[in-house]
Amino acid sequence: MNTYIATDAQFDFAPRPGRLLQRELDARAISQAQLAARTGLSPKHINLVIKGTAALSPDVAVTLEQVLGTSAETWLHLEAAHQAHEARRERHNALAGFVDWANSFPRQLLIDRKVINGSDSGPNLAAKLLSFFSVASPSAYAKTWLEPQASYKRSQIHSIDPNLTALWLRISELHAADLIADAPMYDSAKLQAAAALLPKLTVNDDVGVAFRKAQKLLLDAGVVLVFVPEIPNTRISGVSRWINGTPMIAVTSRYKALDSLWFTLLHEIAHVLLHPKRSTFIDGFKADDDADSQETAANTFAEDHLIPPAYRAQLAATTTVKDIVSLANMLGVSPSLIAGQWAFRTKTWGGPIAKLRKKIDLAELVA
């Protein structure tokens, strides 16, 4: 699993250039007044630079290079390092006001998902979270990650935690980052062809292998597919997003059933194929999808690919495990897919046929 903890190297101490300039003058037995005379700068300005009250400008750096022989780049590097150090110090002080926001996230969850280290706390914890979400402040986080959720299409009737939804979305984005960077251009015809092949992959007993084959099929079509374990209180089974012009699909093992996993994947593919680019669809199912034409269309797409309409009558007439297995063999798919569709259509969640629905946890299989 990817690690998201920032490890930027920073100076613990960055002396102001004026301090080093004074040392240089002392070593050469040159007074500030003498340096002013040699450089043509006023004694007051030299004194302000040495005290750090005035910044060491490029003009002064070039002048010092000519008079003292130390390169202008060295002086400017010292000035930049000092200013950056001071800005970080001020930023660290400001982070103290963000600690309550950072503490509103479940700490152990952040550690488990490798967003933070166990030792992170206080301003450092706030800094890690802001860096993870790639924002500068809690208000920027709200505008970037919370406000857009109001416009996301959400197939879900349950209340959810918006902070944890943002966390899961960001993790999925980071999981997909490397693949997105190298993904070929999106090709809708190739994605259509891939969707037709996906149900056939379900006959593979190793679901992890089948999932990786699905990843390759979709990547060939310019679509990035990743698995990201569900986060409690998000109720997410899948999401489709467009990131930098590349469609990304992320799925979870929310329902821990083989048929649910492949239905979710086909549902998200439908959103990519049928619905506007730049849209984000977060799906949890078990919702009144009939109230949303886009969700209804995605459901229909998934159902038609799992069991083509020509075989619906045969599915409706199914009453035994033998019938389910026979139809699965005819279609070249796992009986679990047929059993899942049968259970959904008949609203029968128990009994011999329902037991054909293979239980899986993709998190364990792809670990």
TARA-V585091 format. One record per helix or strand. SS is the DSSP state (a for helix, b for strand). FROM is the first residue (numbers start at 1). TO is the last residue. Records with the same first field share a line. If there is no record, write none. Layout:
SS: FROM-TO ; FROM-TO
This chain:
a: 17-28 ; 32-39 ; 43-51 ; 58-68 ; 72-103 ; 107-112 ; 122-133 ; 138-151 ; 162-182 ; 188-201 ; 207-220 ; 258-274 ; 289-291 ; 293-306 ; 309-316 ; 321-331 ; 335-346 ; 354-356 ; 362-365
b: 153-155 ; 223-227 ; 238-243 ; 246-251 ; 257-257 ; 281-283 ; 359-359
